[in-house]
Amino acid sequence: MSRERAVPGRGPSRRGLMGGGAVAVAALAVAGLGTGRAVAADQDAGRAGAVPWEPVPVPEQVPVTERQVPVVGDGSLWCWDTGGSGEAVVLLHPGSGSGESWPYQQPVFARAGFRTIGYSRRGSYRSVAGNQAEADTASGDLHTLADHLGLDRFHLAATGGGGAVAVDYALSHPDRLRSLTVSSSVVGITDTDYAQLSASLRPAPFSELPVEVQELGPSYRGGNPAGVTAWQAINARSRAGDGFTQASANKVTWAALESITLPVQLITSDADLYTPPSVQRLIAQHLHNVETHVISEAGHNPHWEQPVAWNHVLTSFLDRH
């Protein structure tokens, strides 16, 4: 039986069981550039001197080791690794970002005791796309990275376009994962009913809108223009000219999702135009061991827009698994 509870700083959460060098963030580390916390009570909006959004600075980053990991087809993946003896968590960036997308998470997870790893997929910031004809799948590249770093079993946390890669990896290598977190992602489901539903949420001319309008919620854009600018800069640097779309190792269907038995967490936001809460609940119906969370006042990038709430949800989940 599932249950919901309200938690300060984020929307309702649901838990249920169905069936059985340093990262290049110097430009971001400015007080007030980070994301914000919305005023909780409606009555505060009219109070004299009320602050509608309180920016939070990017936390000081912990030292990392940077590597270029070779992958099939003359490509290489730029990655950073905080090291340590704790359980590893690998972060998979959205399509609008790169390994630079995690300045709010890197020190938080590392200081919580996790070996924290981020990387850029082929053709994104500081990674080399290589030869498309010889390239592996994106989940195959992740497997190469995990082997190269000596990871046995690890936690995998993905957002946006990284979610499809994460699900593909979970289908191919469930024995390598301790848990799977997918945030604000359509997860690449190919069933016709889902594809039609997903397309109907973003009809033309959605794709012609500025990327920040597509992906950042209006509350964040209105409350933190400096944070929007920083996010745009990461997006701009992520888009290398040699990038290409990689195939999946598996066909992701409802039936395929139902074969996943490891602990799964789904996170979305109340203003996510790709995976609104109703769609997240639809996806959750096809997972056995799943819990869901909705972050308040955020769009398609809650890890950036509301990182305090997002980090709390993720670290709590990792601690339990």
Buried (B, 14 or more C-beta within 10 A) or exposed (E): EBEEEEBEBBBBBBBBEEEEEEBBBEBBBEEEBBBBBBBEEEEEEEEEEEEEBBBBBBBEBBEBEBBBBBBBBEBBBBBBBBBEEBBBBBBBBBBBBBBBBBBBBBBBBBEBBBBBBBBBBBBBBBBBBBEBEEBBBBBBBBBBBBEBBEBEBBBBBBBBBBBBBBBBBBBBBEEBBBBBBBBBBBBBBEBEEBEEBBEEBBEEEEEEEEBBBBBBBEBBBEBBEEBBEBBBEBBEBBBBEEBEEBEBBBEBBBEBBBBBEBBBBBBBBBBBBBBBBEBBBBBBEBBBBBBBBBBBBBBBBBBBBBBBBBBBBBBBBBEEB
